[in-house]
Amino acid sequence: MQLKKKQYQNNNGKLFYKKGGIYLISIVVLFVVIGLLTTVQPTYRFSSKTIANFTSDIDSSIFMNLIGMENRAFKQTLLEESKLPSLSTILFQVATSLKPNDPRSLLRNEIPGFSSFDQDTLIAGVGTDYTNFPIESSAPLEEILQDRVAVIDEDTTKGEEIEKDTSSSAPTTGNRDVVYIYNTHNRESFLPYLPDVANSDSAFHQEVNITNVSDRLAKALEAKGVGAQVDNTDIGLILNKKGMEYWQSYDASREVVEAAVASNKEIEYVFDLHRDSQRREVTTKEINGESYARIIFVVGSDSKNFNKNTELATKLDQLIEKKYPGLSRGVLSKGGPGSNGVYNQDLTDNAMLIEFGGVDNTLEELYRSADAVAEVFSDYYWDAEAVNAAQ
């Protein structure tokens, strides 16, 4: 009996020393790894960007489930289908950067240029899915700057008369221009006015283009008492003068926006208007018997103001959907490798990139949409002003 007891004590002692040895070795290894990571040359260190790219391949619901293990209140925000995936699924995503429920994770690595279409849906409008996300113009600069014939009458360019509330009780910003509107891709045009152009990739013109929509939006805002300033800088010419490429358009327009914001402290909102390259069936909606060019909001996910700008786009999308069902295609975020990801939206808390219509839309349709956006935005603006005044 005493022999068995002695053997038991010896075994416990060995087990204790064995576990202690494992812990000690683990601590030593941990300190060695930390030492290597902190003393290695900066080129070989893990940067926050590296870690961000690594964790971006993991589904966000996994992190929410992990947090929910500590605070059950977080699990209440998860949908039924957002349960914690199996360990094998998590390891597969981390090891391969592939997501079984997202085919784009495979295509983006295999198809050159696919990353330009790699966007995330924050709010999906009616009919919006991976197959009809906005397509950004990508023609060579020399193609964009070509002289083309545009056929359009003066009445179409001006559009219908905008009714203005002239009553003494109508709110107004007075001489203050609180909205700044510009066009990074200012020559984006529309096929109905380009008789010699059959290819949508060549739908560019120096005068008949998205800037006409910017002018209309500004007039519609001013009719609602909201002062707006339109910048008609030809970004294409700036690129050509500086020897820059078309993909550097946001770098060129950034200087223009920075100068405007610096010179006019009254600017509260900055809108960058674009024309989508999608076709008519995607970009057109009939509302109350009239045809409208649909819009979609794009938020730069790499911008430091991403959350604030997303909040603005989301609110306007909701208000538009309420007054003009189907007009908005939703709210998208775009960023990461192969994309600008900022779109100058870091220059102000209230910045938006809005795609108005597509290559097949007419100015009549685009102007109706501009008027609708102005109506909804002015309601939003004056409600916000009333709240601020009451505080």
C-alpha positions in Angstrom: 0.0 0.0 0.0 2.8 2.4 0.9 4.6 1.5 -2.3 1.5 2.4 -4.4 1.2 5.6 -2.5 4.8 6.5 -3.1 4.4 5.7 -6.8 1.3 7.9 -7.0 3.2 10.8 -5.4 6.1 10.3 -7.8 3.7 10.3 -10.7 2.0 13.5 -9.5 5.4 15.1 -9.0 6.5 14.2 -12.5 3.2 15.5 -13.9 3.6 18.8 -12.0 7.2 19.3 -13.3 6.1 18.3 -16.8 3.3 20.9 -16.9 5.5 23.5 -15.3 8.1 22.8 -17.9 5.5 23.3 -20.7 4.3 26.6 -19.2 7.9 27.8 -18.8 8.8 26.9 -22.4 5.6 28.5 -23.7 6.4 31.8 -21.9 10.0 31.7 -23.2 8.7 31.1 -26.8 6.2 33.9 -26.4 8.9 36.4 -25.3 11.1 35.3 -28.2 8.3 35.8 -30.7 7.5 39.2 -29.3 11.2 40.1 -29.3 11.5 39.1 -33.0 8.4 41.1 -34.0 9.6 44.2 -32.2 13.3 44.1 -33.3 13.0 42.9 -36.9 13.4 45.5 -39.7 10.3 47.5 -40.4 10.1 46.0 -43.9 9.3 42.5 -42.4 7.1 43.5 -39.6 3.3 42.9 -39.5 1.6 46.3 -40.1 -1.9 47.2 -39.1 -2.8 47.1 -42.9 -1.5 43.5 -43.1 -3.6 42.5 -40.2 -6.6 44.4 -41.6 -6.3 42.6 -44.9 -5.9 39.3 -43.1 -9.0 39.7 -40.9 -11.1 41.1 -43.8 -11.2 37.6 -45.2 -13.1 36.5 -42.1 -16.9 36.9 -42.0 -17.9 39.7 -39.6 -20.5 37.5 -38.0 -17.7 35.4 -36.5 -16.4 38.4 -34.6 -19.9 39.3 -33.4 -20.4 35.7 -32.2 -17.1 35.8 -30.3 -18.1 39.1 -28.7 -21.5 37.6 -27.9 -19.9 34.9 -25.9 -18.9 37.6 -23.4 -21.8 39.9 -23.8 -25.1 38.2 -24.8 -26.7 41.5 -25.8 -24.6 41.4 -29.0 -26.1 38.1 -30.1 -29.5 39.8 -30.2 -28.4 41.8 -33.2 -27.4 38.7 -35.2 -29.8 37.2 -37.7 -30.7 33.6 -37.4 -28.5 32.7 -40.4 -25.5 34.5 -38.8 -24.7 31.7 -36.4 -21.1 30.9 -35.7 -19.7 28.8 -38.6 -17.8 25.6 -38.1 -14.1 25.7 -37.2 -13.3 24.1 -40.6 -15.1 26.9 -42.4 -13.2 29.6 -40.5 -9.9 27.9 -41.2 -10.8 27.5 -44.9 -11.5 31.2 -45.2 -8.3 32.2 -43.4 -6.1 29.8 -45.3 -7.5 30.5 -48.8 -9.2 33.9 -48.6 -12.2 32.3 -50.2 -15.7 32.6 -48.9 -18.1 29.7 -49.9 -21.1 32.1 -49.9 -19.4 34.8 -52.0 -18.1 33.7 -55.5 -16.4 37.1 -55.9 -13.7 36.0 -53.4 -12.5 33.5 -56.1 -13.1 35.7 -59.2 -11.3 38.7 -57.8 -8.0 36.7 -57.7 -8.5 35.0 -61.1 -9.9 37.7 -63.4 -7.8 40.8 -64.1 -9.6 44.0 -63.3 -12.4 42.2 -61.4 -11.5 44.2 -58.2 -13.0 47.3 -59.8 -16.4 45.7 -59.5 -15.8 44.4 -56.0 -18.2 46.4 -53.9 -20.3 45.6 -50.8 -24.0 46.3 -50.5 -24.9 48.4 -47.5 -28.5 48.8 -48.6 -29.8 47.0 -51.6 -32.4 48.8 -53.6 -35.0 47.1 -55.7 -33.3 44.8 -58.2 -29.7 45.6 -57.0 -27.4 42.6 -56.8 -23.8 41.6 -57.6 -24.6 41.5 -61.3 -25.6 45.1 -61.7 -23.3 47.1 -59.5 -22.2 50.5 -60.9 -19.5 50.2 -63.6 -16.9 53.0 -63.5 -15.7 54.5 -66.7 -12.2 53.1 -67.6 -11.5 54.3 -71.1 -8.0 55.7 -71.9 -7.7 59.5 -71.4 -7.2 60.1 -75.1 -10.6 58.4 -75.8 -12.3 60.6 -73.2 -10.9 63.8 -74.6 -11.9 63.2 -78.2 -14.1 65.8 -79.9 -17.5 64.3 -80.6 -20.7 65.6 -82.1 -23.6 66.0 -79.8 -27.2 66.6 -81.0 -29.4 68.4 -78.5 -31.8 71.3 -78.5 -31.5 74.2 -76.1 -34.9 73.5 -74.4 -33.7 70.0 -73.5 -30.5 71.4 -72.0 -32.4 73.8 -69.8 -35.1 71.4 -68.8 -38.6 72.3 -67.5 -39.0 75.4 -65.4 -38.5 74.8 -61.6 -41.1 76.2 -59.3 -39.7 78.3 -56.5 -41.4 79.0 -53.2 -41.3 82.8 -52.9 -43.4 83.1 -49.8 -41.8 85.1 -46.9 -42.0 82.0 -44.7 -40.0 79.8 -47.0 -36.6 78.9 -45.4 -33.5 80.0 -47.1 -29.7 79.9 -46.5 -29.6 83.4 -48.0 -26.2 84.1 -49.7 -24.6 81.1 -48.2 -23.8 78.2 -50.5 -23.9 75.2 -48.2 -23.8 72.5 -50.8 -20.8 72.0 -53.1 -21.3 70.0 -56.3 -18.5 68.8 -58.6 -17.8 66.0 -61.1 -14.6 63.9 -61.0 -15.5 62.3 -64.3 -17.0 65.4 -65.8 -17.1 64.2 -69.4 -19.4 61.2 -68.8 -22.1 61.6 -71.4 -25.2 59.9 -72.7 -25.7 57.9 -75.9 -29.1 59.5 -76.9 -27.2 62.7 -77.7 -24.2 61.1 -79.4 -25.3 60.0 -82.9 -21.8 58.9 -84.0 -21.2 56.7 -80.9 -22.4 53.2 -80.6 -20.0 51.9 -77.9 -21.0 52.8 -74.4 -17.3 52.9 -73.5 -17.0 56.0 -75.8 -19.9 57.9 -74.3 -18.0 61.1 -73.4 -18.5 64.7 -74.5 -17.0 68.0 -73.4 -20.3 69.8 -73.0 -23.3 67.4 -73.0 -22.4 65.4 -69.9 -23.0 64.8 -66.2 -22.3 68.5 -65.5 -25.7 69.3 -66.9 -27.2 67.2 -64.1 -25.1 69.0 -61.5 -26.4 72.4 -62.8 -29.9 71.1 -62.6 -29.5 69.8 -59.0 -28.1 73.1 -57.9 -31.0 75.0 -59.4 -33.5 72.6 -57.8 -31.8 73.0 -54.4 -31.8 76.8 -54.7 -35.5 76.7 -55.5 -35.9 75.0 -52.1 -33.9 77.7 -50.4 -30.6 75.7 -50.1 -27.7 77.6 -51.6 -25.5 75.4 -53.9 -22.2 76.0 -55.7 -21.3 74.0 -58.8 -17.7 73.6 -59.9 -17.3 73.1 -63.7 -13.6 72.3 -63.7 -12.7 70.0 -66.6 -10.8 67.3 -64.7 -9.9 65.6 -68.0 -8.0 68.6 -69.2 -6.2 68.8 -65.8 -5.1 65.2 -66.2 -3.9 65.8 -69.7 -2.0 69.0 -68.7 -0.2 67.2 -65.9 0.5 64.0 -67.8 -1.7 62.0 -65.4 -3.8 58.9 -66.3 -7.6 58.7 -66.1 -7.5 56.5 -63.0 -5.9 59.4 -61.2 -9.0 61.5 -61.7 -9.7 61.6 -57.9 -6.2 62.9 -57.2 -6.9 65.8 -59.7 -10.4 66.6 -58.4 -9.1 66.4 -54.8 -7.1 69.6 -55.3 -10.2 71.3 -56.6 -12.4 70.2 -53.7 -9.7 71.1 -51.1 -9.4 74.7 -52.6 -13.2 75.1 -52.5 -13.6 73.9 -48.9 -10.8 76.1 -47.8 -12.2 79.2 -49.5 -15.8 78.7 -48.5 -16.3 77.9 -44.9 -20.1 77.8 -45.4 -19.9 74.5 -47.3 -21.5 71.7 -45.3 -22.2 69.1 -47.9 -20.0 67.9 -50.8 -21.6 65.9 -53.7 -19.6 64.2 -56.5 -22.0 63.3 -59.3 -21.3 60.6 -61.8 -23.0 58.7 -64.6 -23.1 54.9 -64.4 -22.0 52.7 -67.4 -24.8 50.3 -66.8 -27.6 50.0 -69.4 -31.1 51.3 -69.4 -32.9 48.3 -67.9 -30.8 48.8 -64.8 -30.8 52.6 -64.5 -34.4 53.5 -65.4 -37.6 53.5 -63.3 -41.1 54.6 -64.0 -42.7 56.4 -61.1 -46.2 57.8 -61.3 -46.3 57.4 -65.0 -43.0 59.3 -65.6 -39.6 57.9 -66.4 -36.7 58.6 -64.0 -33.0 57.9 -64.1 -32.2 55.8 -61.0 -29.5 56.8 -58.6 -27.1 54.9 -56.3 -24.9 56.1 -53.5 -21.3 55.0 -53.2 -19.4 55.4 -50.0 -15.6 55.0 -49.8 -14.8 52.3 -47.2 -11.2 53.5 -46.9 -12.2 57.0 -45.9 -11.8 58.1 -42.2 -15.3 59.5 -42.4 -16.8 56.2 -43.6 -19.3 55.9 -40.8 -20.5 59.5 -40.9 -20.8 59.5 -44.7 -22.6 56.1 -44.6 -25.1 57.5 -42.1 -25.9 60.4 -44.5 -26.3 58.2 -47.6 -28.4 55.7 -45.6 -30.8 58.4 -44.4 -31.2 60.0 -47.8 -31.7 56.5 -49.4 -34.5 55.9 -46.9 -36.2 59.2 -47.5 -36.0 58.8 -51.3 -37.5 55.3 -51.1 -40.3 56.7 -49.1 -41.2 59.5 -51.5 -40.0 57.9 -54.8 -40.1 54.1 -54.4 -37.6 52.4 -56.6 -35.7 55.6 -57.6 -32.6 54.6 -55.5 -30.7 51.5 -56.2 -29.3 51.5 -52.7 -26.0 52.3 -50.9 -22.7 50.6 -51.7 -19.3 50.7 -50.1 -16.2 50.4 -52.2 -12.5 50.2 -51.2 -9.5 47.9 -50.8 -6.8 47.0 -53.3 -7.5 48.1 -56.9 -9.9 50.8 -55.8 -9.6 54.5 -54.8 -11.6 53.7 -51.7 -11.7 57.3 -50.4 -13.2 59.3 -53.3 -12.3 62.6 -51.5 -14.9 61.7 -48.8 -12.3 62.3 -46.1 -12.4 66.0 -46.7 -15.8 66.5 -45.0 -18.1 64.6 -42.7 -21.0 65.0 -45.2 -19.7 63.8 -48.6 -21.4 61.7 -51.1 -20.7 60.1 -54.5 -24.0 59.7 -56.4 -24.3 57.8 -59.7 -27.1 59.4 -61.7 -28.6 57.2 -64.4 -26.6 55.4 -67.1 -25.4 55.8 -70.6 -28.9 55.3 -72.1 -30.8 57.8 -70.0 -32.0 61.1 -71.3 -31.6 64.5 -69.7 -35.4 64.7 -69.1 -35.1 61.5 -67.0 -32.0 62.8 -65.2 -33.5 66.2 -64.4 -36.5 64.5 -62.9 -34.2 62.5 -60.6 -32.2 65.6 -59.8 -35.4 67.5 -58.8 -36.5 64.5 -56.7 -33.1 64.3 -54.9 -33.2 68.1 -54.3 -36.7 67.8 -52.8 -35.7 65.0 -50.5 -32.4 66.5 -49.5 -33.9 70.0 -48.8 -36.4 68.3 -46.4 -33.6 66.5 -44.7 -31.5 69.7 -44.5 -34.2 71.9 -43.0 -35.2 69.2 -40.5 -31.6 69.0 -39.4 -31.4 72.8 -39.2 -34.5 72.8 -37.0 -33.0 70.2 -34.7 -29.8 72.1 -34.4 -31.6 75.3 -33.7 -33.6 73.7 -30.9 -30.5 72.4 -29.1 
